[in-house]
Amino acid sequence: MTGQPSMNASKNDVDISLAEFLELIERPYSQPTIARLIDRLFGYSLSGSYSDTQVLSATGQIIALRDLYDLFQQDSALRASLRRAAHSLHQ
């Protein structure tokens, strides 16, 4: 994953770009990890893979992937959770 560090970021505090986020959400190798994360944080589930991936609320409402990305970007603790999940895939 190659995100750009923010101006106030530490060496390990690298933001995940939208493209990287979409890869995490859409790729079968990372979906189980990301599905657990979004279920724990938001009560959302994943359906499909690749370009057919959908994020669903507990009531079955489709959550736009960009909206979910924006939720992570708005909160430093959520961004950190996403980074940890992404890094765990590369260990």
Secondary structure, 3 states (H helix, E strand, C coil): CCCCECCCCCCCCECCCHHHHHHHHHCCCCHHHHHHHHHHHHCCEEECCHHHCEEECCCCCEECHHHHHHHHHCCHHHHHHHHHHHHHCCC
